[in-house]
Amino acid sequence: MEFEEVLAELDIGASELHSWIEQNWVLPVREQETFVFDDADVARVRLIAELRSDMGVNDDAIPVVLRLLDQIYSLRRALSDLNDAIAVLPEDVQEQLRDSLADRSDDTDSHHGQS
């Protein structure tokens, strides 16, 4: 999606979007005289617009929120990759992992007064 299409679809101003690009809040690809946004870029622009308008998050907090969300998405990808790697292990190894994780969970719960 090109710059002008993003503006029209998300109903934001060109100066705002240019500012977000300059601040590296969103990283579209520059092609000739315009920027091209992939689906992830458009979703990020939508998120920034919602944070600012709907949730009242100020510009100083936006980079912090974006960084935290990036970390969450990165962790989710890593967990998905780990689950995929575990799924191809022999069943007995998977069972050992489940038992080990259950034991750790029980230890953590008992240390926090939970059962």
C-alpha positions as MATLAB code, in Angstrom:
seq = 'MEFEEVLAELDIGASELHSWIEQNWVLPVREQETFVFDDADVARVRLIAELRSDMGVNDDAIPVVLRLLDQIYSLRRALSDLNDAIAVLPEDVQEQLRDSLADRSDDTDSHHGQS';
ca = [
       0.000    0.000    0.000;
       1.414    3.394   -0.919;
       1.658    6.476    1.300;
      -1.465    8.181   -0.076;
      -3.502    4.981    0.265;
      -2.523    4.668    3.928;
      -3.570    8.268    4.551;
      -6.949    7.679    2.947;
      -7.627    4.331    4.605;
      -6.637    5.402    8.112;
      -7.776    9.021    7.905;
      -4.547   10.555    9.190;
      -2.605   13.574    8.015;
       0.459   13.411    5.778;
       2.545   15.448    8.227;
       1.657   13.030   11.028;
       2.626    9.991    9.000;
       5.854   11.641    7.827;
       6.666   12.423   11.464;
       6.064    8.812   12.523;
       8.360    7.612    9.737;
      11.058   10.145   10.704;
      10.844    8.973   14.319;
      11.172    5.336   13.139;
       7.831    4.408   14.700;
       6.956    2.797   11.380;
       9.472    1.632    8.766;
       7.977    1.478    5.261;
      10.152    0.869    2.210;
      11.024    3.936    0.150;
      10.337    3.390   -3.550;
      11.100    6.284   -5.869;
       8.962    9.208   -4.718;
       6.772    7.413   -2.179;
       6.757    4.988    0.715;
       5.326    1.489    0.418;
       3.709   -0.059    3.489;
       3.250   -3.790    3.964;
       0.427   -5.215    6.082;
       2.524   -5.047    9.267;
       3.371   -1.386    8.595;
      -0.295   -0.525    8.060;
      -1.249   -2.343   11.268;
       1.442   -0.394   13.131;
       0.213    2.943   11.728;
      -3.338    1.983   12.756;
      -2.076    1.098   16.254;
      -0.206    4.399   16.619;
      -3.293    6.333   15.508;
      -5.442    4.453   18.025;
      -2.939    4.918   20.841;
      -2.845    8.659   20.224;
      -6.520    9.356   19.570;
      -8.531    6.660   21.345;
      -6.262    6.030   24.315;
      -4.708    9.462   24.733;
      -1.127    8.148   24.783;
       1.242   11.088   24.347;
       4.097   11.186   21.836;
       6.745   10.649   24.517;
       5.154    7.351   25.553;
       4.550    5.985   22.035;
       8.114    4.673   21.519;
       7.976    2.905   24.892;
       4.648    1.256   24.051;
       5.884    0.235   20.587;
       9.110   -1.206   22.011;
       7.179   -3.242   24.592;
       4.787   -4.536   21.948;
       7.716   -5.448   19.679;
       9.229   -7.423   22.562;
       5.935   -9.234   23.185;
       5.604  -10.165   19.489;
       9.222  -11.328   19.434;
       8.644  -13.514   22.487;
       5.486  -14.954   20.932;
       7.430  -15.852   17.772;
      10.186  -17.455   19.880;
       7.625  -19.481   21.851;
       5.956  -20.601   18.636;
       9.328  -21.691   17.233;
      10.072  -23.539   20.474;
       6.685  -25.290   20.361;
       7.348  -26.317   16.756;
      10.773  -27.711   17.734;
       9.298  -29.623   20.676;
       6.526  -31.079   18.503;
       9.050  -32.983   16.367;
      10.842  -34.528   19.373;
      10.121  -38.120   20.335;
       7.037  -38.480   22.553;
       9.072  -39.630   25.577;
      11.237  -36.496   25.395;
       8.120  -34.328   25.099;
       6.720  -36.050   28.195;
       9.962  -35.371   30.112;
       9.736  -31.708   29.166;
       6.091  -31.494   30.273;
       6.948  -33.149   33.603;
       9.916  -30.860   34.139;
       7.860  -27.768   33.361;
       5.043  -28.953   35.639;
       7.560  -29.486   38.477;
       8.930  -25.962   37.991;
       5.423  -24.537   37.971;
       4.609  -26.352   41.219;
       7.824  -25.022   42.825;
       7.053  -21.457   41.711;
       3.475  -21.656   42.985;
       4.584  -22.951   46.403;
       7.118  -20.126   46.745;
       4.373  -17.583   46.111;
       1.920  -19.070   48.589;
      -0.238  -20.549   45.849;
      -1.275  -24.147   45.368;
];
